[in-house]
Amino acid sequence: MDFNRIVNVATHAGKIMLESGAEIYRVEETMLRICNAWDIHNADTFVTPTVLMISIPTKYGEPISIIKRIKKRTVNLEKISQVNDISRHIQNKGLTLEMIEDRLSEIESSKAYSNRLNILLSGVAAGFFTLVFNGNLRDFLVALFIGCGIRIISLVLSNLDANDFFINILCGSFTALTALALTHLGISSHSDKIIIGSIMLLVPGLAITNAIRDTISGDLLSGITRGIEAFLIAVGIALGTGVVLKFWISYFGGVGL
């Protein structure tokens, strides 16, 4: 039995799930299921939002351990579902290590949606959020433009390996400045509704949810870490929009609500 290969496969699966925004307990469960499929029932795993570790004993008494550093994280529920499905049906479907390795490589390299579609859908989401907050048609169109802009800024800065905190500050500033300027010019009607609707794209809903679920599951370190992450994202959004609002009120005397 190739213990090194089994551990590498389990680690690869865990890495994909963690980078895709999976909960900590789900990542650990997936790694253990892969080990259990090859009768390795005493594996130990330890996962945080930025690091995953696994260790298994061998028949020679020397454990095999692997540590993976997670440097990027996003949200891709499709990848989580696919990897989870593999780990749960290894024996039922007669999957071999070669088949799992190939499938994991396909999942890791796959892109669910193109950048153009992501940009368009971000704009549509921001526009409809604005309508939910009682904005009118003109507000919807401006929010649609801002939503597309937010996604473009996020994609460009992410490709440059910019810090998430800085990205949220810049996106919040762009949202507030654009909404205030276009309302001042009479293109839109309610800058407050446009700002609220647009920054909904930046709200860390998944981070908050995972922080709560990890804490309930007993992963206190991960729960606290993700809670702090969500808090810092919120601070970044507030800082970006707040600074622009402050300067706008100081120089123009109002925000055109």
C-alpha positions in Angstrom: 0.0 0.0 0.0 1.4 3.4 -1.0 0.8 5.5 2.1 2.5 8.5 0.7 0.2 8.6 -2.3 -2.9 8.1 -0.3 -1.9 11.0 2.0 -1.1 13.2 -0.9 -4.5 12.5 -2.5 -6.3 13.3 0.8 -4.3 16.5 1.2 -5.1 17.6 -2.4 -8.8 17.0 -1.8 -8.7 19.0 1.4 -6.8 21.8 -0.2 -9.3 22.2 -3.0 -12.2 22.3 -0.5 -10.5 24.8 1.8 -9.6 27.1 -1.1 -13.2 26.9 -2.2 -14.6 28.1 1.1 -15.6 24.8 2.8 -16.2 24.6 6.5 -13.3 23.1 8.6 -15.2 20.0 9.8 -16.1 19.2 6.2 -12.5 19.4 5.0 -11.3 17.2 7.8 -14.2 14.7 7.2 -13.3 14.5 3.5 -9.6 13.8 4.2 -10.5 11.1 6.8 -13.0 9.5 4.4 -10.3 9.1 1.7 -7.9 7.5 4.2 -10.7 5.2 5.6 -11.4 4.0 2.0 -7.9 2.4 2.1 -8.3 1.0 5.6 -6.3 3.8 7.3 -8.6 4.4 10.3 -6.2 6.2 12.7 -5.3 9.2 10.7 -5.1 12.6 12.4 -6.0 15.9 10.8 -5.8 19.5 11.9 -7.2 22.2 9.6 -7.3 26.0 10.0 -8.4 28.5 7.3 -4.8 28.9 6.2 -3.1 25.6 6.9 -4.1 21.9 6.7 -2.1 19.0 8.2 -2.6 15.3 8.2 -0.5 12.5 9.8 -0.9 8.7 9.5 1.1 5.9 11.1 2.6 3.2 8.9 3.4 -0.4 9.5 7.0 0.5 10.1 6.0 2.8 13.0 7.1 6.0 11.4 4.3 8.4 10.7 3.8 10.2 7.4 2.9 13.8 7.8 2.0 16.6 5.3 1.4 20.3 5.8 -0.2 22.5 3.2 -0.2 26.3 3.3 -3.4 27.8 1.9 -2.6 31.2 0.3 -5.8 31.9 -1.6 -9.5 31.4 -0.7 -12.6 32.0 -2.7 -16.2 30.8 -2.9 -16.9 27.8 -5.2 -19.7 25.6 -3.8 -19.5 23.4 -7.0 -15.9 22.3 -6.3 -16.8 21.6 -2.7 -19.7 19.4 -3.8 -17.7 17.5 -6.4 -14.8 16.7 -4.0 -17.2 15.8 -1.2 -19.0 13.4 -3.6 -15.7 11.7 -4.5 -14.8 11.1 -0.9 -18.2 9.6 -0.1 -18.4 7.2 -3.1 -14.8 5.8 -3.5 -15.8 2.3 -2.7 -19.3 2.4 -4.2 -17.9 3.5 -7.6 -14.7 1.5 -7.4 -12.5 4.5 -7.7 -8.7 4.0 -7.8 -6.0 6.4 -6.7 -5.2 7.2 -10.3 -8.9 8.0 -11.1 -9.2 10.2 -8.0 -5.9 12.1 -8.8 -7.1 12.8 -12.3 -10.5 13.9 -11.1 -9.1 16.2 -8.5 -6.8 17.8 -11.0 -9.8 18.4 -13.3 -11.8 19.9 -10.5 -9.0 22.2 -9.3 -8.3 23.6 -12.8 -12.0 24.0 -13.7 -13.7 27.5 -13.9 -17.4 27.6 -13.2 -18.0 30.9 -14.9 -16.1 33.3 -17.1 -14.9 36.7 -15.8 -17.3 38.4 -18.2 -20.3 36.5 -16.8 -19.1 37.1 -13.2 -18.9 40.9 -14.0 -22.4 40.9 -15.5 -24.0 38.9 -12.8 -22.4 41.1 -10.1 -23.9 44.1 -11.7 -27.4 42.5 -11.9 -27.2 41.4 -8.3 -26.2 45.0 -7.1 -29.1 46.4 -9.2 -31.7 44.1 -7.8 -30.4 44.6 -4.2 -31.0 48.3 -4.8 -34.5 47.7 -5.9 -35.1 45.6 -2.7 -34.1 48.7 -0.7 -36.8 50.7 -2.6 -34.5 52.3 -5.3 -36.0 53.2 -8.6 -35.1 52.3 -12.2 -32.4 54.9 -12.5 -30.9 53.7 -9.2 -31.0 50.2 -10.6 -29.0 51.1 -13.7 -26.4 53.0 -11.7 -26.1 50.1 -9.2 -25.7 47.7 -12.1 -22.8 49.8 -13.4 -21.2 50.0 -9.9 -21.6 46.2 -9.4 -19.7 45.6 -12.6 -17.1 48.0 -11.5 -16.7 46.3 -8.1 -16.2 42.9 -9.7 -13.6 44.3 -12.2 -11.6 46.0 -9.4 -11.7 42.8 -7.4 -10.6 40.6 -10.2 -7.7 43.0 -11.3 -6.4 43.4 -7.7 -6.7 39.7 -6.9 -4.6 38.9 -10.0 -2.0 41.3 -8.6 -2.1 39.5 -5.2 -3.5 42.6 -3.4 -4.6 42.3 0.2 -8.3 41.6 0.7 -8.6 44.4 3.2 -7.2 46.9 0.7 -9.5 45.5 -2.0 -12.6 46.1 0.2 -11.5 49.6 1.1 -11.0 50.5 -2.6 -14.3 48.9 -3.7 -16.2 50.7 -0.9 -14.7 54.0 -1.9 -15.5 53.4 -5.5 -19.1 52.5 -4.6 -19.7 55.6 -2.5 -17.9 58.0 -4.8 -19.7 56.8 -7.9 -23.1 56.8 -6.3 -22.7 60.3 -4.8 -21.3 61.7 -8.0 -24.0 60.3 -10.3 -26.8 61.3 -7.9 -25.3 64.9 -7.7 -25.4 65.0 -11.5 -29.0 63.9 -11.5 -28.5 60.6 -13.2 -29.7 58.6 -10.2 -32.1 59.5 -7.4 -31.1 57.9 -4.1 -27.4 57.6 -3.4 -28.0 55.8 0.0 -30.0 53.0 -1.6 -27.4 52.6 -4.4 -24.6 52.4 -1.9 -26.4 49.9 0.3 -27.4 47.7 -2.6 -24.0 47.7 -4.2 -21.9 46.9 -1.1 -24.1 43.9 -0.5 -21.7 42.3 -3.0 -18.9 42.8 -0.5 -20.7 41.7 2.7 -18.8 38.6 4.1 -21.9 36.4 4.4 -20.1 33.1 3.9 -17.3 34.0 6.3 -19.8 34.8 9.0 -21.8 31.6 8.4 -18.6 29.4 8.4 -17.4 31.2 11.6 -20.6 30.2 13.4 -20.7 26.7 12.0 -17.0 26.0 12.9 -17.6 27.3 16.4 -20.7 25.1 16.9 -18.7 22.1 15.5 -16.0 22.7 18.1 -13.4 24.2 15.8 -12.9 27.2 18.1 -9.6 28.4 16.5 -11.1 28.4 13.0 -14.4 30.0 14.2 -12.6 32.8 15.9 -10.2 33.3 12.9 -13.1 33.5 10.4 -15.1 35.8 12.7 -12.1 38.2 12.8 -11.8 37.9 9.1 -15.5 38.8 8.6 -15.1 41.7 11.0 -12.0 43.1 9.1 -13.9 42.9 5.8 -16.7 44.9 7.3 -14.2 47.4 8.7 -12.7 47.7 5.2 -16.1 48.4 3.6 -17.0 50.9 6.3 -13.7 52.7 6.0 -13.8 53.0 2.3 -17.4 54.3 2.1 -17.1 56.4 5.3 -14.0 58.3 4.2 -15.7 59.2 0.9 -18.9 60.2 2.6 -17.0 62.4 5.1 -15.1 64.3 2.4 -18.2 64.6 0.2 -20.2 66.1 3.1 -17.3 68.4 4.0 -16.9 69.8 0.4 -20.4 69.6 -1.0 -22.5 69.9 2.1 -24.8 66.9 1.6 -25.0 63.4 0.1 -28.1 63.7 -2.1 -30.2 61.1 -0.3 
